[in-house]
Amino acid sequence: MSTLRNGNASLSADIAIRFEKAFGVKADTLLRMQTAYQLAEARAHDDDIKVRKFAEAA
């Protein structure tokens, strides 16, 4: 739990279910929150992510 709290680990589905059983917070909600957090972190440095645009063959 301390690794999650300190940001050294991501929430897994298994741990989310354990939290749901222990604290009553839905695992789905916890996983959506984790995904939103990870996306926000990635967007904070999206200028560093270099990808060429995919072009479909005509």
C-alpha positions as CSV (number, residue, x, y, z in Angstrom):
1,M,0.0,0.0,0.0
2,S,2.9,2.4,0.7
3,T,4.3,1.9,-2.8
4,L,0.9,3.0,-4.2
5,R,0.6,5.9,-1.9
6,N,4.2,7.1,-2.6
7,G,3.6,6.8,-6.4
8,N,6.1,4.0,-6.9
9,A,3.5,1.5,-8.2
10,S,0.3,1.6,-10.3
11,L,-3.0,0.3,-9.1
12,S,-3.6,-3.2,-10.5
13,A,-7.1,-4.7,-11.0
14,D,-6.3,-7.2,-8.2
15,I,-5.4,-4.5,-5.7
16,A,-8.5,-2.4,-6.8
17,I,-10.7,-5.4,-6.0
18,R,-9.0,-5.8,-2.6
19,F,-9.6,-2.1,-1.9
20,E,-13.2,-2.5,-3.0
21,K,-13.7,-5.4,-0.5
22,A,-11.9,-3.6,2.3
23,F,-13.1,0.0,1.9
24,G,-16.3,-0.2,-0.2
25,V,-15.0,1.9,-3.1
26,K,-15.8,0.3,-6.4
27,A,-12.8,-1.2,-8.2
28,D,-14.1,0.3,-11.5
29,T,-13.9,3.8,-10.1
30,L,-10.4,3.3,-8.7
31,L,-9.2,1.9,-12.0
32,R,-10.8,4.8,-13.9
33,M,-9.1,7.2,-11.5
34,Q,-5.7,5.5,-12.1
35,T,-6.1,5.7,-15.9
36,A,-7.1,9.4,-15.7
37,Y,-4.0,10.1,-13.6
38,Q,-1.7,8.2,-15.9
39,L,-3.1,10.0,-19.0
40,A,-2.7,13.4,-17.3
41,E,0.9,12.5,-16.4
42,A,1.6,11.5,-20.1
43,R,-0.1,14.6,-21.4
44,A,2.1,16.8,-19.2
45,H,5.0,15.8,-21.4
46,D,3.3,15.0,-24.7
47,D,5.7,17.3,-26.6
48,D,8.4,14.8,-25.8
49,I,6.5,11.9,-27.5
50,K,7.5,11.8,-31.1
51,V,5.4,9.8,-33.5
52,R,5.0,10.1,-37.2
53,K,1.4,10.3,-38.5
54,F,0.2,7.0,-40.1
55,A,-0.8,7.4,-43.7
56,E,-3.2,4.9,-45.2
57,A,-2.2,3.3,-48.5
58,A,-4.4,4.5,-51.3
